[in-house]
Amino acid sequence: MVGDQCHAAKPGVHFAEPPWNEQSAPWRQVDAQLPHDHLAREIRQAMKRLDVTLLYQSYGGRGKTPHRPDLMLAIVLFEIRRGQRKPSQWFQDTQENCALWWWGFGIRPARSCWYEFRDRLGPFLDTFNEHVLHQAVEEEVSRVERGALDGSAVAANASRRRLINDERLHRRVEQLTAACHAEAQGHAPDDVPGWMAKSPTPVRPSTHATAKRKTTWPACRRPTNVVAPRSVGRPTRSWSARVTRKRHWDWTKTMCFVLCTPSKPSGMWLRH
């Protein structure tokens, strides 16, 4: 069988045999239907040269007999080449795609198996990439003189925040400094750009309201050592801890990034 590396596993560790082999009628039927330039055939040829010994040795032989990791890895490579990066999609495609049946010799792992395999595979990705790059250098496919980091698949790139360059950052700092200076002089800024928040000067509370709050605060203040009634299914937490957590969460929701001058003006913020 192609890519059979069960001999690389730890002693005593056994893997489940796939339902098909190269002599099985269903496998030969699908093999006759696949084009000669199909992606599955390309990955099959490439997998012959990939050393997956470390992946086999990561299994400890406990629990249910696992599927062969080389077959699962080949299916994952096929799916990633087709833009399918979620284990749930890998599970769905192994139920419907005959090319994956051909590559995996009929295995159809459960959804949970794909998630567990994704987590198991993560620590070995750098080793596999290094192995492939060494082969490319030896065969003079690439001299590996330059590298590129593609983060298009990183979920954080979906954020609406964008990193600005040094020139634009200095220009915004100058605009903030001018706006803060105008506010300190009691004047409104002449031109407020769209990225700068418009924060009016806070209104001071009246003397009567301040005195009333001071007189009524001690009476309505709740002791910090009193424990709130316990809710169903939730751990007990003191009243003071709940108030502190709520205030912190309100503050973090309101403002994520703040840029101030050394004088720390109170009116202008850099809106994210």
Summary of the structure (lengths in Angstrom):
residues: 272
radius of gyration: 31.1
end to end distance: 56.3
largest distance: 92.7
contacts: 587
relative contact order: 0.08
helix: 50%
strand: 1%
